[in-house]
């Protein structure tokens, strides 16, 4: 298992920048609103993309196994292993992690953290045990929602869980890091859900909230930092050149 995640405290360096690489068939892709039919391939070699990020001073990576999310078990761990062994990026890995074996494979393949979404809804006992076993610095709650209802199974299903009580219940169980994606915004390049994130932070002051979905311009990043987000995941805005790696490099240097 990798060493304890080296994450700066909230506010110490501004907003933590976390680019996303989503994997289907071993390739770097992006979807819109989680719809697999909207798949667009950006690079057939995710390691090349990861190395570009690292060369720009980025230290973190959000790696999503979309095949795993659909298959309900880890699939693209070899991609994780390759990036982890050939870069110094601290990787949070998610998608299809359902069993202790999936988790073991993810950590042995080089993940610094893992993100659990569907399992946190469907198997509370197992996910809570992971928090207790591995520690709150290793386990991220993936609280992705449509109309403030938590979505599961690669966003193909909507659960009955209300987003805010769901997050609160896991904070009480010891979770610290929460990635929240407003699915209606994901991949649309129309801006993130500022109101939703403000509501989450205002209701849970101790949360380390990582905003995800809809990031479209660089100017949105300081706004997320000001409202108390700990990190931001940026995907399509980088791949479509809406936000340049140079802008992110300068932000990291001056934050």
C-alpha distance (Angstrom), angle and dihedral (degrees) to the residues before:
residue distance angle dihedral
X1 . . .
X2 3.81 . .
X3 3.80 123.3 .
X4 3.77 122.8 -88.4
X5 3.79 110.9 -65.0
X6 3.79 111.8 -97.1
X7 3.79 100.0 -139.4
X8 3.81 119.8 160.2
X9 3.81 115.3 -123.7
X10 3.79 117.9 -95.6
X11 3.77 110.0 -75.8
X12 3.82 95.7 9.8
X13 3.79 95.3 107.6
X14 3.76 103.6 8.8
X15 3.77 116.4 -113.5
X16 3.82 119.0 -1.6
X17 3.82 108.4 -125.0
X18 3.81 113.8 -138.6
X19 3.82 117.2 176.1
X20 3.79 116.8 -157.1
X21 3.78 130.5 -129.4
X22 3.80 114.4 -172.4
X23 3.80 116.1 -164.7
X24 3.81 130.7 -148.3
X25 3.82 118.4 163.6
X26 3.80 88.8 -9.2
X27 3.81 92.2 -59.7
X28 3.81 131.8 116.3
X29 3.81 108.1 -109.9
X30 3.80 141.4 159.1
X31 3.79 129.5 -145.0
X32 3.80 132.1 -163.2
X33 3.81 116.5 -123.8
X34 3.80 88.7 -14.9
X35 3.81 92.4 -67.0
X36 3.81 109.5 148.4
X37 3.81 90.2 -157.0
X38 3.82 89.2 66.8
X39 3.82 92.7 59.8
X40 3.79 115.3 148.9
X41 3.81 119.7 -174.4
X42 3.80 113.3 -139.3
X43 3.78 100.6 172.2
X44 3.80 133.7 1.1
X45 3.80 90.7 -149.1
X46 3.83 112.7 58.0
X47 3.81 91.4 -175.2
X48 3.82 89.6 65.5
X49 3.80 89.8 54.5
X50 3.80 92.3 47.2
X51 3.80 91.4 50.7
X52 3.82 90.3 52.1
X53 3.78 89.4 53.6
X54 3.78 92.1 49.3
X55 3.81 92.1 47.9
X56 3.82 87.8 57.6
X57 3.79 92.2 58.5
X58 3.79 95.9 -98.4
X59 3.80 114.4 147.1
X60 3.80 103.4 -176.1
X61 3.81 136.9 59.8
X62 3.80 133.5 -169.8
X63 3.81 106.2 -150.1
X64 3.80 117.9 -171.6
X65 3.79 124.7 -167.1
X66 3.81 100.3 -150.6
X67 3.80 91.1 176.6
X68 3.78 87.2 54.4
X69 3.79 92.6 49.5
X70 3.79 89.3 54.7
X71 3.82 95.5 41.4
X72 3.83 94.3 43.7
X73 3.81 93.1 -128.9
X74 3.79 135.6 71.8
X75 3.83 112.7 -77.4
X76 3.81 112.8 157.4
X77 3.81 99.4 48.9
X78 3.82 90.6 128.0
X79 3.82 88.9 64.3
X80 3.80 88.8 50.8
X81 3.79 90.9 48.9
X82 3.80 92.9 49.7
X83 3.82 94.5 49.8
X84 3.81 93.3 43.1
X85 3.81 93.1 49.6
X86 3.81 96.3 44.6
X87 3.83 100.6 41.2
X88 3.81 136.0 39.0
X89 3.80 92.7 -129.8
X90 3.79 116.4 135.6
X91 3.78 102.7 -128.2
X92 3.75 130.0 -155.3
X93 3.79 108.2 -161.8
X94 3.79 129.1 -161.5
X95 3.77 143.1 159.5
X96 3.78 126.1 97.6
X97 3.79 98.6 3.2
X98 3.79 102.6 153.0
X99 3.81 108.9 139.2
X100 3.79 140.1 45.0
X101 3.80 86.8 -108.6
X102 3.83 91.7 55.5
X103 3.79 89.0 51.4
X104 3.80 92.9 47.9
X105 3.81 91.2 51.2
X106 3.82 91.9 48.9
X107 3.80 94.2 51.4
X108 3.82 93.3 41.5
X109 3.81 88.3 51.0
X110 3.80 90.3 57.6
X111 3.81 109.0 -89.8
X112 3.82 114.1 153.9
X113 3.80 90.7 -163.6
X114 3.78 135.9 5.3
X115 3.79 128.5 -143.9
X116 3.79 120.1 -140.4
X117 3.78 119.7 -165.7
X118 3.79 116.9 149.0
X119 3.80 93.0 30.3
X120 3.81 90.7 55.6
X121 3.81 87.5 60.0
X122 3.79 101.4 36.1
X123 3.82 101.6 35.0
X124 3.78 108.7 27.0
X125 3.79 92.2 165.5
X126 3.81 94.7 58.3
X127 3.81 94.7 43.2
X128 3.81 91.9 48.7
X129 3.80 89.3 49.9
X130 3.81 89.5 53.2
X131 3.82 89.9 54.0
X132 3.79 90.7 50.6
X133 3.81 94.6 43.4
X134 3.80 101.5 43.3
X135 3.80 100.6 25.9
X136 3.79 133.3 -113.6
X137 3.82 91.4 -85.6
X138 3.82 90.1 64.0
X139 3.81 102.7 43.4
X140 3.81 123.5 66.2
X141 3.79 123.3 -167.4
X142 3.79 111.4 -131.6
X143 3.80 103.2 -150.1
X144 3.79 103.9 176.2
X145 3.76 118.9 168.5
X146 3.77 149.6 -176.8
X147 3.81 114.5 -155.1
X148 3.84 87.7 -9.5
X149 3.82 91.9 -58.9
X150 3.80 115.5 121.0
X151 3.83 114.3 -113.0
X152 3.80 124.9 -149.5
X153 3.82 142.2 -176.1
X154 3.78 96.9 49.2
X155 3.81 88.4 -41.4
X156 3.78 90.3 -63.1
X157 3.82 91.8 118.3
X158 3.79 134.2 44.5
X159 3.79 115.3 -143.3
X160 3.80 127.3 -152.4
X161 3.81 90.7 -113.8
X162 3.81 115.7 118.6
X163 3.80 109.4 -135.4
X164 3.82 102.3 -129.8
X165 3.83 97.6 46.0
X166 3.82 88.7 43.6
X167 3.80 92.3 55.7
X168 3.80 91.9 43.5
X169 3.81 91.9 52.2
X170 3.80 91.5 56.0
X171 3.80 94.1 44.7
X172 3.80 85.4 57.6
X173 3.83 87.8 52.4
X174 3.79 91.1 55.4
X175 3.82 104.4 -93.5
X176 3.82 114.9 146.1
X177 3.78 107.7 173.1
X178 3.80 119.1 62.3
X179 3.81 126.1 178.9
X180 3.78 110.2 -158.8
X181 3.79 122.1 -170.8
X182 3.77 122.6 -177.1
X183 3.81 96.6 -145.3
X184 3.79 92.9 -154.2
X185 3.82 87.7 63.6
X186 3.80 99.9 41.4
X187 3.80 113.7 119.2
X188 3.80 92.5 -7.9
X189 3.84 97.1 106.6
X190 3.81 89.9 -141.1
X191 3.79 98.9 120.7
X192 3.82 131.6 -85.9
X193 3.81 128.6 -78.7
X194 3.79 98.1 -91.3
X195 3.80 93.4 168.8
X196 3.80 92.4 51.5
X197 3.80 93.5 48.7
X198 3.80 91.7 47.3
X199 3.79 89.4 51.9
X200 3.83 91.7 50.2
X201 3.82 94.4 47.6
X202 3.81 93.4 44.4
X203 3.80 90.6 52.4
X204 3.83 95.1 43.8
X205 3.79 111.5 34.5
X206 3.83 94.9 175.8
X207 3.81 94.1 54.6
X208 3.80 122.9 116.8
X209 3.78 95.4 -145.1
X210 3.79 120.1 -166.2
X211 3.79 111.6 -161.8
X212 3.79 117.3 -143.3
X213 3.78 136.0 174.4
X214 3.79 134.1 46.4
X215 3.80 99.3 29.0
X216 3.79 104.1 158.1
X217 3.82 110.9 156.8
X218 3.78 137.3 30.5
X219 3.82 91.4 -119.9
X220 3.80 90.1 68.7
X221 3.80 91.8 66.2
X222 3.83 98.6 69.9
X223 3.82 89.0 47.7
X224 3.81 90.5 55.7
X225 3.80 90.4 47.9
X226 3.81 92.3 49.8
X227 3.79 93.0 53.3
X228 3.80 91.1 53.3
X229 3.80 106.2 -97.3
X230 3.81 111.2 154.5
X231 3.81 95.8 -153.7
X232 3.78 144.4 -1.8
X233 3.78 130.6 -141.7
X234 3.79 113.5 -144.6
X235 3.79 122.2 -169.0
X236 3.77 126.3 144.8
X237 3.83 93.9 23.7
X238 3.80 88.0 66.6
X239 3.80 95.6 42.8
X240 3.82 92.2 47.7
X241 3.83 91.3 46.6
X242 3.82 94.1 -116.8
X243 3.81 88.1 127.0
X244 3.80 118.2 29.2
X245 3.77 125.9 -141.7
X246 3.82 86.7 -126.2
X247 3.81 90.3 59.9
X248 3.79 90.0 50.3
X249 3.80 91.9 46.4
X250 3.82 91.0 53.0
X251 3.80 91.6 46.5
X252 3.80 92.0 52.0
X253 3.82 91.4 48.5
X254 3.80 94.2 50.1
X255 3.81 101.9 35.0
